[in-house]
Amino acid sequence: MKRYQKIIFLCTANTFLSPLAETLYRIYQEEGMPEAVSRGLVVLFSEPVSPKINVALAQHELRPCEHQNSLQMEKEDITPDTLILTMTFSEKVTVMESYQQDNENVFTLGEFVGEDTDIIDPYGGEEEQYEKCFIDINRRVKKVIQRIKEKETEL
């Protein structure tokens, strides 16, 4: 694994999944680790992030999300040392096709941590679905950090 300078957490609209992953990463990241941002694949106009992010964070006694509004991923966001972590396999394929990226820098969040399942957006679901999603993303983000730390010591 190469040394990354930036991580982009990516979902379709950048209103819940990727801002949550970005926030959790920022809470747990250690000094010297890659910076993190979140972006969306289809952001036609900027929208506020879901208030359910801060509800979930507060329920787990974590600091609130700093990401305020959805942002479209732009070609300029991507450099050779950028790791792109999508929430689903179809988003990964879209990134590779739309932004001419290869497999070296683009993974699903699950794939990067050794799991082959997508993150399911709980939009419109019950509170239990949001909680399950939070727990899943939280666990995977912690694994991302662990994997980056392990690879840093190998380099």
C-alpha positions in Angstrom: 0.0 0.0 0.0 1.3 3.4 -0.9 1.5 6.4 1.5 -1.6 8.5 1.1 -1.8 12.2 1.9 -5.6 12.6 1.7 -8.6 10.4 2.0 -11.9 11.1 0.3 -14.9 9.4 1.8 -17.5 9.3 -1.0 -21.2 8.6 -1.2 -23.8 9.6 -3.7 -25.3 12.8 -2.2 -22.7 13.6 0.5 -25.4 14.3 3.1 -25.1 11.3 5.5 -22.8 8.4 4.9 -19.6 10.1 3.7 -19.8 13.1 6.1 -20.3 10.6 8.9 -17.3 8.6 7.9 -15.2 11.8 7.5 -16.3 12.9 11.0 -15.5 9.6 12.6 -12.1 9.4 10.9 -11.3 13.0 12.1 -12.3 12.0 15.7 -10.0 8.9 15.7 -7.1 9.9 13.5 -3.7 10.4 15.0 -1.1 13.0 14.2 0.6 12.6 10.9 -2.2 10.6 9.3 -3.7 11.6 6.0 -6.3 14.4 6.1 -9.9 13.5 5.3 -12.7 15.1 3.4 -16.0 13.8 2.1 -17.6 14.4 -1.2 -20.6 13.3 -3.3 -21.0 11.8 -6.7 -24.2 13.6 -7.5 -24.5 16.9 -5.8 -26.7 19.1 -8.1 -26.9 21.8 -5.5 -25.4 22.1 -2.0 -27.7 20.7 0.8 -27.1 20.7 4.5 -25.9 17.4 5.9 -28.4 15.2 7.7 -29.1 16.3 11.3 -29.2 12.5 12.0 -25.4 12.5 11.9 -25.1 14.7 15.0 -27.9 12.8 16.7 -25.9 9.5 16.2 -22.7 11.2 17.3 -24.3 12.6 20.4 -25.8 9.3 21.3 -22.2 7.9 21.4 -20.8 11.0 23.2 -18.8 12.1 20.2 -18.2 15.6 19.0 -20.5 17.0 16.3 -19.9 16.9 12.5 -18.0 20.0 11.2 -19.1 19.2 7.6 -22.0 21.6 6.9 -23.1 21.2 3.3 -22.8 18.6 0.6 -20.0 19.0 -1.9 -19.5 17.5 -5.3 -16.3 15.6 -5.9 -14.2 17.4 -8.5 -11.3 16.1 -10.6 -9.1 18.6 -8.8 -9.8 16.8 -5.5 -7.9 13.8 -6.7 -4.1 13.6 -6.7 -1.9 10.5 -7.1 -1.6 10.3 -3.3 -5.4 10.4 -2.7 -7.2 7.4 -1.3 -10.9 7.3 -2.4 -13.2 5.2 -0.2 -16.7 4.7 -1.6 -19.7 3.4 0.4 -20.8 1.0 -2.4 -19.3 -1.0 -5.3 -21.4 0.9 -7.8 -20.0 4.2 -6.5 -16.5 2.8 -6.9 -17.2 1.8 -10.5 -18.6 5.3 -11.2 -15.5 6.9 -9.8 -13.2 4.8 -11.9 -15.2 5.5 -15.0 -16.0 9.2 -14.5 -12.6 10.3 -13.1 -10.3 7.9 -14.9 -9.0 6.3 -11.7 -7.5 2.9 -11.4 -7.9 0.3 -8.7 -4.7 1.4 -7.0 -6.4 4.4 -5.2 -10.2 3.5 -5.2 -11.8 1.0 -2.9 -15.1 0.5 -1.2 -14.9 1.2 2.5 -15.5 -2.5 3.1 -13.0 -3.7 0.5 -10.3 -1.6 2.1 -10.8 -3.2 5.5 -11.3 -6.7 4.2 -15.1 -6.9 4.1 -17.0 -7.3 0.9 -20.3 -5.7 1.8 -21.6 -2.2 0.9 -22.7 0.3 3.4 -26.5 0.6 3.1 -27.9 4.1 3.3 -30.6 4.1 6.0 -32.4 7.1 4.4 -36.1 7.1 5.4 -35.6 4.2 7.7 -36.2 3.6 11.4 -33.8 4.9 14.1 -32.5 1.3 14.5 -31.4 1.3 10.9 -29.5 4.6 11.4 -27.9 3.2 14.6 -26.9 0.0 12.7 -25.4 2.1 9.9 -23.5 4.2 12.4 -22.0 1.2 14.2 -21.0 -0.3 10.8 -19.3 2.8 9.6 -17.7 3.5 13.0 -16.2 0.0 13.0 -14.9 0.2 9.5 -13.4 3.7 9.9 -11.5 2.4 13.0 -10.2 -0.5 10.7 -9.2 2.1 8.1 -7.1 3.9 10.6 -5.5 0.7 11.9 -4.7 -0.4 8.4 -3.1 2.9 7.6 -1.0 2.8 10.8 0.1 -0.7 10.1 1.2 0.2 6.5 3.0 3.3 7.7 5.2 1.3 10.0 6.0 -1.1 7.1 7.1 1.8 4.8 
